Amino acid sequence: MVIPLHIWGHALRILLAAVTALYVAFWLQLGGASSAAVTVAILAQPTRGAALSKAVNRIAATFIGAAMSIVIAGLFPGERVGLLAAFILWICICVFVGSYFRGFRAYAAVLSGYTVAIITVVNIDTPQRVFTTMTDRVAAITIGILCVTLINDLFGSPPVWHGLDRRITQAWQDARGWARDVLAGAEDNPERAALLLAQITGLRDEVDIVAHDMADGRHRAAGARSALLALVEIVQQVRLLSLHGRGDLLAITIRNQCLAALDTGRSQALTFLAMLRDSELSRPDVSIAAVGQIQQAVRCVEAMDQLDDGRSSLREGRVPARDVRLPHRKEFFFALRNAMRIGAAVSVGALLLVLAGWPDTIVVLTITAILCALSTTMPDPSKFTVATMVAFVLAAVSADIVRFYALTGSQDFIRLAISIAPVMIFGCLLSVNPKIAGIGAIMNIIFLVLLAPSNPQSFNPLSFFSQCMFVALALAIVFLASRLVWPVSELDRQWAVVKATKRTLAASSAGSGAYSLPALSIAQSTRISEYVAATTGKRGSHRELLRALLSTNDLALASVAARVHLEQSDDPAIRAKLAPLQRALRSGNSRRVYAGARSILRRVREGGAELQEALLSATTDLWSAGLVLEREGRRIRHFSSRGFMGKGEGQ
C-alpha cells in the first residue's frame, strides 16, 4: 500500500511538535512535563483548522475544569466521600451538556469534567498539591497547543476547506444525479433521498471547524453553511416537485427548466420562470396549482444559486450572500441517559475499587472516568472501547520496549526523541485508513501516558506493570458499562427519531413552535441521517417508515414556512386566516388547506410588491402542505398515530 505524501507530512509534523513540547516542558522544569507531549498527540489532526479548533476547545475546557477543581477541593478539604460525590455530579453535568453538542465542542464539555479527576481526585489525600498540579497541567497543555500551532504554520499543514470543498462538490454531483432522475420521471426512492441527506449533513463537523482554518475562516465557514443548507433545500424542493402531475404541459415545461438549471443557464431559467409566473398571475382564472409549481421551481433554482455562492465563498474567503446558523440540538432522552450511565459506571467503579482496598485506587478511578466520559462523544461507545483496547495493547508493548530497552543506556534527550519517533510515526500513518485511524491516534496518546517521559527517566518495572494493569482494569470497567449500564440500541435511536418527528409535526401544525426555517431544514435532515445510521448494516431501513419520515418532514416544513410568511403581513384579514389554517393542518384536511391558499392568492393582486412576495410565498407553502396531505396523508396519519413502531419496541 502506498502511503500518500500528506500523511507522511502529518506524521513528521506531529513528531516534531511532540519533541519540541517535551523539550520546552523539561527546560521549564514543569511537573508532569509529559502532558505537553500528550496534548500534541491529542491535537494530532491532519488539517490546520481541525488542530486549531480542537486546541481552542481544549484550552477553554482546561481552564473551566481547573477552576472547578479548585472550587471542589476548597469545598471538601480532606473529605473523600464529599469530594468524590461532587466530582461524580460534575462529570455527569458535563456529559449531559456535551451530549447536546457535536465534534470538538462535545469533547471540550467532557474534558471540563474529567480535568477535575486529573487535578483534584488524584490528590484526594494531598489537597495541598491541587494548586501546583493545576498550574503545571495548564502550563503543559498551553505549551503543547503552542507547539502544534507553530509547527503547523511553519511546515504548511493543509487547510480544511480544500477537503470540504471536494466533499461538497461530490455531494452536489450526487444530488444533481438524483434530481435529474426524479425530474425526468423516475420514482422517488426514499432510501436514495435519505442517503443523500445523510451524506450532506455528514459534512457538518467539517463545516464547524472551517472558521479556525485561516484569517478569513469565518467567511469560508459562512459560505460552507450556506452551501450545506442549499443542498438540503434542493433535495426538499425536488421532492415536492415530484408530487405534481407529470402529464400536463406546464409540469413538463417546469421540469425542463429545472433540468436545464442543474447544469447551466440558471439565470435564463429564473427569468423564464418569473415571466411564466407573472403571466399566470395576470390571468383572471389563475390556477393555484400552476402558481405553486412555478414558485417551487423558482425556489429550487434559487437554491442552486445559493449553492454556487456558498461554494465560491468557501473557496475565495469572501462574505457570502447569506449567513445562516446551523442548530446543535440533540435529544434530551440521550443526554440524560448518557449522564446517568456515566454516573452509575463511575459510582459503581469507585465503590468496587474502594471495597477491594487496592493501592492507587484513585488512579484507576481517574482513568475510568476519563474513558467513560470520552466514550459518550462517540457514535458507538462499545466500538470505541474495543478500539481503545487494541490501541492499549500496541501502546503498552511499544512503551515497554522504549523505556526498558531503548532508554536504559542514557538520559540523553536526543536518544529519547529518536526512540519515540518510530511509534509516533506509525500511529499517525494508521490514519491513512479511515477505519483504523482512531486506533492510531489513541495508541499515541496511551503510549506517551505509559512512557511518561521525565527528567530523570524512571525505570521501575513494577510501577510500569501496575500502571498497565490500572489502564486494563479501567478499560474492562468501561467496556462492561457500555454493554450493561443502560446501553443505547439501534431501536432506541430509531424510536427517538420517530418521536422527535411527531413532536415537530404537532408543533408546526398547531403553530406553537418557534422554529427558524434554516434550522428546521437542517434538524429534519439530521434526524433522517440518524435514522439511516441506526439502520445501516443491521436489518436495513423500514421503507414505509422512511417514506413517512420524509413526508412528515415535508409537511412540517411547509406548515412552518406558511406561518412565517403569513405573520409578515399586517393585514387583519390575512392574520385572521392563521387560526383556521392551523386547524385545517391539524385535521389533515387538504381541501381546506387548498381553499385557504386560494383565498390568500386572491389577496396577492391587491397588495404592494413587498406584500405580494410574502403572500405568494405563503400561498406556495400552503399549496405544498395541501399537496403532501393529498398524496401522503394516509401514510402521515398512520405515522402520527402509531409511528410504524409499537410504543415499547424502542426501549
PyMOL commands that set and color helices and strands:
alter all, ss='L'
color gray80, all
select helices_A, chain A and resi 5-27+34-42+48-75+80-98+103-119+121-123+127-154+160-183+190-201+204-212+217-241+249-263+266-281+288-316+332-356+361-375+381-406+413-432+437-451+461-484+490-510+517-535+543-567+572-575+578-587+590-604+609-642
alter helices_A, ss='H'
color red, helices_A
deselect
rebuild
show_as cartoon
